[in-house]
Amino acid sequence: MPRYFFHVHDGGSVPDDLGLNLPDIDAAQTAAIELSHEILRSELVGPFQDYPSWRIEVSDSPEMSSLPLFVLHFSVTR
Protein backbone atom coordinates (compact mmCIF):
# COMPACT_ATOMS: atom_id res chain seq x y z
CA MET A 1 0.00 0.00 0.00
CA PRO A 2 1.52 3.38 -0.97
CA ARG A 3 2.39 6.01 1.64
CA TYR A 4 1.23 9.59 1.03
CA PHE A 5 2.59 12.72 2.73
CA PHE A 6 0.47 15.82 3.37
CA HIS A 7 2.63 18.96 3.52
CA VAL A 8 0.68 22.04 4.69
CA HIS A 9 1.61 25.54 3.50
CA ASP A 10 0.03 28.57 5.13
CA GLY A 11 2.58 31.33 4.72
CA GLY A 12 4.97 28.91 6.43
CA SER A 13 5.34 25.21 5.87
CA VAL A 14 4.49 22.21 8.00
CA PRO A 15 6.13 19.08 6.60
CA ASP A 16 4.54 15.68 7.09
CA ASP A 17 7.31 13.25 7.97
CA LEU A 18 4.96 10.37 8.90
CA GLY A 19 2.49 10.11 6.03
CA LEU A 20 -0.44 7.73 5.70
CA ASN A 21 -0.67 4.34 4.05
CA LEU A 22 -3.63 4.53 1.70
CA PRO A 23 -4.87 2.25 -1.08
CA ASP A 24 -4.63 4.81 -3.91
CA ILE A 25 -4.47 8.45 -4.94
CA ASP A 26 -8.27 8.80 -4.70
CA ALA A 27 -8.07 7.87 -1.01
CA ALA A 28 -5.22 10.38 -0.62
CA GLN A 29 -7.43 13.08 -2.16
CA THR A 30 -10.21 12.26 0.30
CA ALA A 31 -7.72 12.39 3.17
CA ALA A 32 -6.46 15.81 2.01
CA ILE A 33 -10.02 17.16 1.92
CA GLU A 34 -10.64 15.79 5.41
CA LEU A 35 -7.41 17.43 6.62
CA SER A 36 -8.51 20.79 5.18
CA HIS A 37 -11.81 20.36 7.03
CA GLU A 38 -9.93 19.79 10.30
CA ILE A 39 -7.79 22.88 9.67
CA LEU A 40 -10.83 25.03 8.92
CA ARG A 41 -12.63 23.84 12.06
CA SER A 42 -9.59 24.40 14.28
CA GLU A 43 -9.99 27.29 16.68
CA LEU A 44 -6.31 27.05 17.56
CA VAL A 45 -5.16 27.77 14.03
CA GLY A 46 -7.69 30.44 13.06
CA PRO A 47 -6.81 29.53 9.50
CA PHE A 48 -7.40 32.73 7.59
CA GLN A 49 -6.43 35.30 10.23
CA ASP A 50 -2.79 35.57 9.25
CA TYR A 51 -2.67 34.09 5.76
CA PRO A 52 -5.71 34.03 3.43
CA SER A 53 -4.51 31.20 1.20
CA TRP A 54 -3.53 27.68 2.20
CA ARG A 55 -2.51 24.58 0.31
CA ILE A 56 -1.86 20.95 1.04
CA GLU A 57 0.72 19.35 -1.24
CA VAL A 58 0.36 15.59 -1.35
CA SER A 59 3.43 13.64 -2.38
CA ASP A 60 4.94 10.19 -2.11
CA SER A 61 7.95 11.53 -0.18
CA PRO A 62 8.51 13.15 3.23
CA GLU A 63 10.85 15.62 1.51
CA MET A 64 9.17 18.99 0.98
CA SER A 65 11.25 19.51 -2.16
CA SER A 66 9.66 16.51 -3.89
CA LEU A 67 7.15 17.10 -6.66
CA PRO A 68 3.55 16.88 -5.44
CA LEU A 69 1.18 14.30 -6.85
CA PHE A 70 -1.57 16.90 -6.44
CA VAL A 71 -2.26 20.12 -4.56
CA LEU A 72 -5.42 21.08 -2.65
CA HIS A 73 -5.87 24.88 -2.41
CA PHE A 74 -8.25 26.63 -0.05
CA SER A 75 -8.55 30.36 0.59
CA VAL A 76 -10.79 33.25 1.45
CA THR A 77 -11.30 36.34 -0.70
CA ARG A 78 -12.88 39.50 0.65
Buried (B, 14 or more C-beta within 10 A) or exposed (E): EBBBBBBBBBEEEEBBEEBBEBEEBEBBBEBBEEBBEEBEEEEEBEBBEEEBEBBBBBBBBBEBEEEBBEEBEBEEEE
